[in-house]
């Protein structure tokens, strides 16, 4: 594979113009401030309608379907699962798609929903072909960006992409990330021994992206790294912007999604008991002992409120006389600190601690953020929830270790907490690495992710930094330096082995109004106090991670996933940026607003870590959360807690999250185990871990990859999902090939 | 107070006729089988409407109210809280009602909602007076039945009843139950020493009610016990049946309830932050460490599914070779038992255990009941979840002790599990008492209740008993015998000290079609295979408990509360029967169907133990549960789990119940603590316990009785509730007095 960023040139002014209009209208609709009403969820609570829907569906199932064949052309092949063989590609290279193959991999018989007869969507064939082409073009764009950055793209989708291009999919084309395997017995995960040699390269940032050079003196660029090409990115983005606003594609996507939902309802009615039977027959495995990963949780709020309260009280009993702070050169003891706040820890309650999101925080991200301060005192936040304080983050490390030990006790629960890097100074990485090594914060039930808040504007207005470029340098240069010369940056090198990805965080409902284009100021020239747009941040995060991953892969080191917060609020363009750049996302609520993006997220099976309890306190009421709908359609959903300190009540926040979802949405065991399995797949756990959690074949897509003895997900369910996915992809492929006739 | 059951004669055929029509129509509407649609809850999810509602209310609050004074007569007095003094009764005997008095008991200032100007409901004054008279008559009926049986009736309501009768309320009139206090240090709660002497009476059942006689030979009835009078009960019941169907009373009650709801919304908007401030200021007390009682939980399902699974596995590891059963004279070991079921405990999972209510149980009480059998095997139910098996209930006792020990660890969580007495044979009580004493099943965090399933029809069809009278004898005669002669029934005597009440349980949606009247067969003549009606059961349960309580009170023993399941499904007449006979109820969902009963439950503050998660699996979807609405209106609501084994996922089912309610309905800390406080008040914990849990004055109604340092309920909230309640009662009193002018 050639290591270069394939370029394209913008010549199409029309394209840019339309893209700008779409962007403006996306912003516009968001400006109207009635954000809630924009979620076009049914007003009813989802469980409410179920019975009525099922009755209707049953009727449909009994009567033969007589589709209205509007504008039908000549796509005569039935596009649902074709038992026996697929007509695309030769059989041996076909990913498992047919029910005949399903039988080979031990899927029990189940009732399949087959739509026979001519293809008829109520759309003209031209429109379908147009939509199919657009959707495949979009997926090809995502495939390109994922491969370039060692992020994941499903091989089933790649297979159909190649088909539509009349090419052959090759297994070698699949690109996979590298995560650090768990330490071997007697191996010290904190050992700074054996760091690789210095490559001698020099890292310098050009236009916001780190470039590597032979040496300080030699300006020869390291050739085999794929540096990004801004113009190409912008062109690709504009193509996608046009696509999501394109009428026929919107209609088509909307119909396919509705179809997917109805088809699942039918599947459920027909096979629910069969799935249950499968799951019941598996010895020793149930929802309680399948692996589940909390795929989105902030380290600073990973303990619940009661836990934090107890920790504060305990620290006071033990450490009252200890100096915990220096203010104006004066040492302050813990007792002194509490005296200055006029409170005694014994009297503290979860009420006075006041870190729980209440009714007051709904649609008020600003109020929510201040909840991070216990008793409203930023001193306590600094002392208990930060790594860089006078005590070098000792309390924070202890709290996290207690959380980790609770997870270890539970055995099957894992978490991926996020630690912050702000980009205020180049030293942040080092101090975080020192904290990590000093307190030996490592647990088999925890994997680390780095979150980078999008708060350039705050630092700029305080004159902490002079340009956006400086912030990017502070964030990324240390990573390149430690990768080029681990010998010199041993601690950071060790810490980086344990980091699995990057998150980009902030309130998405704030927006800059700026549209990212080739005319946008370059990072070094970005010196205003205005914050760049979400997409601008995404592009520069992605680009640097991409180059970094390529360098690290070459050195045999682990690579990073980009896993931003996306689609919690704000414009749908955020989701578009993530579609191009991110391995997986957190939230994704706004996929409700764009059927095209929602269908693309389905087709590319982009994992989405959803946190309905967090949404319930901030942006969207529980009963209106699209999670059950997404799950039914077959989007790759996992459940996560976001901030147990703010949102949860019990000692097991992740179980609370699952329990409430199960209760309110009446999820079956199979549903819950499917979500758990998704969470493991989405996570940054290493190949070695995933083999233990999910079985030897977990990388295979479809029922072949599901080990029911480990996942407790019925093979019938996985086969249904896989066959349905393949037939959607096959439908698009057929439509495209049709045009060529 | 005279100890006799005041009688009245039926002469009013019209009354009976109308009552029969009402009953028939109540049944009729229920027959239509679209039970769900009968709950006239808004189709929207309750949280959904909140914001819109609040905006509207704000408008109302700003504009001066200009009520339409239709048919107004001469009720000129403002009926809302009258600051300073109440015009009813003399001030010293007035229960705390005015805001001036509120200040005396340490209620912070808050914003009160005052409706000034003439009284105007949109109803004619005649109608209001008519409704007021009917409602007060109904409450007088309840007051009578509660006093006769040593059950609770609030003195505030009694006070206003006396006012309306131009009488004076006296504190001595208040009747309170007696519960056994907790054992003193070094006191053995299981000691059979010191049982009182034999009274020498003879107990015999006449027409379904136990009567006491001087001795076996001497037929002189014990004069000072109030035996019930069937005709009077029927007359009272018919009065109530007419009332709940009376048009003006329905309209009036509906309007008052709507008013209460809106008033609370206003209160919340105006005082939410003030309440929060109060609660925050209380040191060391928060939602986690206020006492909460699980007021409705069945012992046979009081452990969660994971707990039962673990217990089964553990018992197998320890006891595989032990004989646990005898079948056809052959001893069977635990291993043999599992072999005969073709399963190995190691392979068991919560899926194969299959005791969790799934989607399949919704509206299927029959399927739900079979979930009590682990792995579908009644042998396992008998072994693990019963007291009367070959092992004498050893495993069941161990499981309950583990649950109790979890509660003790939590310190602030309590439960009132129900044990079953069926009435199949007179020995049941003794065998239960032996189990209790043998395994010493006692915990400070547990109080016992006895549940009696309404399954006469099953026993009759199997010829286990010959008449309903025999079932009643089996249930009640042993209690009287042990009360008359504790020396002879020492174990039962001790066990009865630890019982606090009786529950009546079964699927309410089954109904007999029989209407209870003076013409109904007497219990001894009830020999058909048909089950008597709910009301028939209620009357005979109540009557026997009433006589028993009077006897026990005379002997200085503890008394019992009647706490039936009521209003979970079925006809509204069930709630009417409970209104007459029961201290408090479980479920109460059907109060939605009858505004009159709902308003009466409010006015008499009858506690309702609600279990929304149980309802969600059986009768009513979570988002449609009326709990938040009831709570806002001021009904006395507590939260309970019903059957953790079937419904809950986490290790702390009661916390799960609270957490989900808090999340889905966005309850504030104050709401949750109010519910917790209600649960303690409702419970069968003794006076001594309640003083510790809620403070010295807990028996006083209104803010005087609330110790915020223990309950964490804002005084503002309690004052609001109390003032609102008093003004509703005062409104009725004024309307009645008006007529007399």
Contacts between the chains, C-beta under 8 A, distances in Angstrom:
chain1	res1	chain2	res2	distance
A	43	B	43	7.8
A	43	B	44	6.2
A	43	B	48	7.1
A	44	B	43	6.2
A	44	B	44	7.3
A	44	B	45	7.6
A	45	B	44	7.8
A	45	B	45	4.2
A	45	B	48	8.0
A	45	B	621	7.1
A	45	B	623	4.1
A	45	B	624	7.5
A	47	B	621	5.0
A	47	B	622	7.3
A	47	B	623	6.9
A	48	B	43	7.2
A	48	B	45	7.9
A	48	B	621	6.2
A	48	B	623	6.9
A	48	B	624	7.0
A	272	B	359	7.7
A	276	B	351	7.7
A	276	B	358	7.8
A	279	B	351	5.1
A	280	B	349	7.7
A	280	B	351	4.7
A	280	B	352	4.8
A	280	B	354	6.8
A	281	B	352	7.5
A	282	B	349	7.0
A	282	B	351	7.3
A	283	B	344	7.8
A	283	B	346	7.3
A	283	B	347	3.2
A	283	B	348	7.8
A	283	B	349	7.0
A	283	B	352	7.9
A	284	B	346	6.4
A	284	B	347	5.4
A	284	B	348	7.7
A	284	B	349	6.2
A	285	B	349	5.9
A	285	B	351	8.0
A	286	B	349	3.7
A	286	B	350	4.2
A	286	B	351	4.8
A	286	B	352	8.0
A	287	B	350	6.7
A	287	B	351	7.6
A	288	B	306	5.5
A	288	B	350	6.2
A	289	B	349	8.0
A	306	B	288	5.5
A	344	B	283	7.8
A	346	B	283	7.3
A	346	B	284	6.4
A	347	B	283	3.1
A	347	B	284	5.5
A	348	B	283	7.8
A	348	B	284	7.7
A	349	B	280	7.6
A	349	B	282	7.0
A	349	B	283	7.0
A	349	B	284	6.2
A	349	B	285	5.9
A	349	B	286	3.6
A	349	B	289	8.0
A	350	B	286	4.3
A	350	B	287	6.7
A	350	B	288	6.2
A	351	B	276	7.7
A	351	B	279	5.1
A	351	B	280	4.6
A	351	B	282	7.3
A	351	B	285	8.0
A	351	B	286	4.8
A	351	B	287	7.6
A	351	B	669	5.7
A	351	B	712	7.4
A	352	B	280	4.8
A	352	B	281	7.5
A	352	B	283	7.9
A	352	B	286	8.0
A	354	B	280	6.8
A	358	B	276	7.8
A	358	B	668	6.7
A	358	B	669	8.0
A	359	B	272	7.7
A	359	B	666	5.1
A	359	B	668	6.7
A	362	B	666	8.0
A	613	B	663	5.9
A	616	B	663	6.1
A	616	B	664	7.9
A	616	B	666	7.9
A	621	B	45	7.1
A	621	B	47	5.0
A	621	B	48	6.3
A	622	B	47	7.4
A	622	B	663	6.5
A	622	B	664	5.5
A	623	B	45	4.2
A	623	B	47	6.9
A	623	B	48	7.0
A	623	B	623	5.1
A	623	B	664	7.3
A	624	B	45	7.5
A	624	B	48	7.2
A	647	B	663	8.0
A	648	B	659	7.5
A	649	B	655	6.5
A	649	B	658	7.0
A	649	B	659	3.8
A	649	B	662	6.5
A	649	B	663	7.8
A	650	B	650	5.9
A	650	B	652	6.1
A	650	B	655	5.3
A	650	B	656	6.7
A	650	B	659	5.8
A	651	B	651	7.7
A	651	B	652	7.3
A	652	B	650	6.1
A	652	B	651	7.3
A	655	B	649	6.5
A	655	B	650	5.3
A	656	B	650	6.7
A	656	B	656	7.3
A	656	B	659	6.1
A	658	B	649	7.0
A	659	B	648	7.5
A	659	B	649	3.8
A	659	B	650	5.7
A	659	B	656	6.1
A	659	B	660	7.5
A	660	B	659	7.5
A	660	B	660	5.3
A	660	B	663	6.0
A	660	B	664	7.6
A	662	B	649	6.5
A	663	B	613	5.9
A	663	B	616	6.1
A	663	B	622	6.5
A	663	B	647	7.9
A	663	B	649	7.8
A	663	B	660	6.0
A	664	B	616	7.9
A	664	B	622	5.5
A	664	B	623	7.3
A	664	B	660	7.5
A	664	B	664	6.4
A	666	B	359	5.2
A	666	B	362	8.0
A	666	B	616	7.8
A	668	B	358	6.7
A	668	B	359	6.7
A	669	B	351	5.7
A	669	B	358	8.0
A	712	B	351	7.4
